């Protein structure tokens, strides 16, 4: 079979048409894919400036390269992308500049960026720095891309440094030529100025140099500066126009004030008047002549004030200030000097005297005019309503605390309402009159306190008191529920007051008012009589007698504590001028019982003796009747019997007296002998009285304190009051022996505690002897730690074991 070529050709034609249509449809997709992948590769290589276009798989690279090496790098990067067949390049290079200049100009809230940047990444870094250092500022970006920049890292560090300094200016410009920095503008403040200057000297980034420094300090208006000197230092403050002027002024100050500490607070600032440096030096030269002083300048006006050593120096300094101050500066001055001291006065006397009812005269010496004004004002305030008459004269030499002592005297005169107060050196004497005894007693103490040891005070007060009435009055208490008031009283009020006092003191007794109004005046008489009624109520029975100025309390007390209380109140509680005496006998319940029982037994014995005598007489009479012969014998026997009876009566009386004496001496022996015969009533009474005395002593000791110095037998002063009371009680029990027992706690060595307890008991014995007790009635014994009354586990229990105890025995 033969092949027909024409048929074969007609079959191939559709295939060709289909292939052509396929290529036309797929080409755009392929080109877009290649363009996308090559752009990503260029960006990854840092070649964002490059752009690729494709015709099929053949690409062309265009754009402006930043460096000479980048076109070849871009072509190689594109060729390496899968699917690219050809990579032609149509790349241009950025313009290269020889002077690579960049600048930033800042004013108000805007900043203009001009010059060149090496690439867009650098541009973004610069803009980020501006946003950080100038937040809120409007940014005008006029920067252009160009080749020729220094190393990018160093260049960006220089830009950051320049922007940082620019941020410390009110306005200005920073210019970088390569890495040479120029800075122009006015600093925001003196601290900003110093910081910029220090950074330009010491903190430049690597490879950066300063090509121009035209940073000026802030402008001050008005321009101020000052200098202030004391005895120890010179303080320089304010502003100077430059470092040169600052150094000149500081060196000049050191030369003028070689012994003072110089404190430099000067700041460099613009706006100074011409001649500021010379004017400052003129001021320093004159301040050096003053004791203290200060100069202040504001613009062209200079003011100087201070204290010169004397008037001549003051006038000279002020004249030199006016003569030497450079024009156009003007100077005002106020230079004072100490006034001459007034003459020394000795003795130094200042007096204050009440004049009439509405004035006070102040005379003598006063140290200064300021002290005169102060003293007169204070006196006028204290004695409000009185006119102050000034008769003072200036004089030096008062003692320390002079004014406080004078015012203490014025306070005393205010209390009195009259008189005078005179201070001579440190001795204050206040004289006056009063009818107030309480004030007369208190005023010396008040003056001593007010003087506060600055002066010694003496008070001479005349008491204007009417004489106390010479009356005789008494209150009688019979002990059986009746009290009688009799004698003379001042008036009806005194009579009613005394009756009320008796009813209050004796609520269960009947009050007999037999008082007579005699007349008279007294603030104290009625209170003394009332005190007598109160003291009388403490006794079993007795009387209170007020005769003139003497109050006597007589009667019976149930124990020594009552008697001691009456005695103490008579001595310490009566109104001034009155005296008190006690005639109080102590008769305890035991003593009264003993006396009654002894009397009863004596009467009973006498009755028995009388009955026996009567019986014997009757027998004798019967015998006489029965036998006359026996009469004589019986009479003799009767006489003999009478004699024997009389002897027995006398012997019995002697025996009773002896028993009473023995009872006082043998109380302990009687207690120790349990097998002996029962004690006599007299002995029982004596022992009861000893027990009562012992109870009184122990109660008084428990109510007070008997203390010693730590680890010592030396009595503490707080113990004296208690021991004095014990001595008074012991004197009311004169027939008994008192044993003082010393005890300690268990702390420390037992032998030492034993010795300490004996020594402390002996210290109490010695004190009671000094208080008037006979040595033979007292004995001391120490028990150490052997008789505790509590455990020794706590501080409180050990304190209970450290004690002094008392016991009373019948001698």
HELIX and SHEET records of a PDB file:
HELIX    1   1 UNK A    5  UNK A   44  1                                  40    
HELIX    2   2 UNK A   70  UNK A   79  1                                  10    
HELIX    3   3 UNK A  120  UNK A  133  1                                  14    
HELIX    4   4 UNK A  152  UNK A  166  1                                  15    
HELIX    5   5 UNK A  190  UNK A  202  1                                  13    
HELIX    6   6 UNK A  243  UNK A  256  1                                  14    
HELIX    7   7 UNK A  276  UNK A  287  1                                  12    
HELIX    8   8 UNK A  311  UNK A  324  1                                  14    
HELIX    9   9 UNK A  369  UNK A  382  1                                  14    
HELIX   10  10 UNK A  402  UNK A  416  1                                  15    
HELIX   11  11 UNK A  437  UNK A  451  1                                  15    
HELIX   12  12 UNK A  492  UNK A  505  1                                  14    
HELIX   13  13 UNK A  525  UNK A  536  1                                  12    
HELIX   14  14 UNK A  560  UNK A  572  1                                  13    
HELIX   15  15 UNK A  589  UNK A  626  1                                  38    
HELIX   16  16 UNK A  629  UNK A  665  1                                  37    
HELIX   17  17 UNK A  667  UNK A  672  1                                   6    
HELIX   18  18 UNK A  681  UNK A  703  1                                  23    
HELIX   19  19 UNK A  717  UNK A  719  5                                   3    
HELIX   20  20 UNK A  720  UNK A  731  1                                  12    
HELIX   21  21 UNK A  750  UNK A  770  1                                  21    
HELIX   22  22 UNK A  775  UNK A  777  5                                   3    
HELIX   23  23 UNK A  795  UNK A  801  1                                   7    
SHEET    1   A 3 UNK A  51  UNK A  55  0                                        
SHEET    2   A 3 UNK A  58  UNK A  65 -1                                        
SHEET    3   A 3 UNK A  86  UNK A  93  1                                        
SHEET    1   B 6 UNK A 138  UNK A 141  0                                        
SHEET    2   B 6 UNK A 110  UNK A 117  1                                        
SHEET    3   B 6 UNK A 101  UNK A 107 -1                                        
SHEET    4   B 6 UNK A 169  UNK A 177 -1                                        
SHEET    5   B 6 UNK A 180  UNK A 187 -1                                        
SHEET    6   B 6 UNK A 209  UNK A 216  1                                        
SHEET    1   C 3 UNK A 138  UNK A 141  0                                        
SHEET    2   C 3 UNK A 110  UNK A 117  1                                        
SHEET    3   C 3 UNK A 144  UNK A 145  1                                        
SHEET    1   D 6 UNK A 261  UNK A 268  0                                        
SHEET    2   D 6 UNK A 233  UNK A 240  1                                        
SHEET    3   D 6 UNK A 224  UNK A 229 -1                                        
SHEET    4   D 6 UNK A 292  UNK A 298 -1                                        
SHEET    5   D 6 UNK A 301  UNK A 308 -1                                        
SHEET    6   D 6 UNK A 330  UNK A 337  1                                        
SHEET    1   E 6 UNK A 387  UNK A 394  0                                        
SHEET    2   E 6 UNK A 359  UNK A 366  1                                        
SHEET    3   E 6 UNK A 349  UNK A 355 -1                                        
SHEET    4   E 6 UNK A 420  UNK A 424 -1                                        
SHEET    5   E 6 UNK A 427  UNK A 434 -1                                        
SHEET    6   E 6 UNK A 456  UNK A 463  1                                        
SHEET    1   F 6 UNK A 510  UNK A 517  0                                        
SHEET    2   F 6 UNK A 482  UNK A 489  1                                        
SHEET    3   F 6 UNK A 472  UNK A 477 -1                                        
SHEET    4   F 6 UNK A 541  UNK A 547 -1                                        
SHEET    5   F 6 UNK A 550  UNK A 557 -1                                        
SHEET    6   F 6 UNK A 579  UNK A 586  1                                        
SHEET    1   G 3 UNK A 778  UNK A 782  0                                        
SHEET    2   G 3 UNK A 736  UNK A 743  1                                        
SHEET    3   G 3 UNK A 803  UNK A 810 -1                                        
END                                                                             
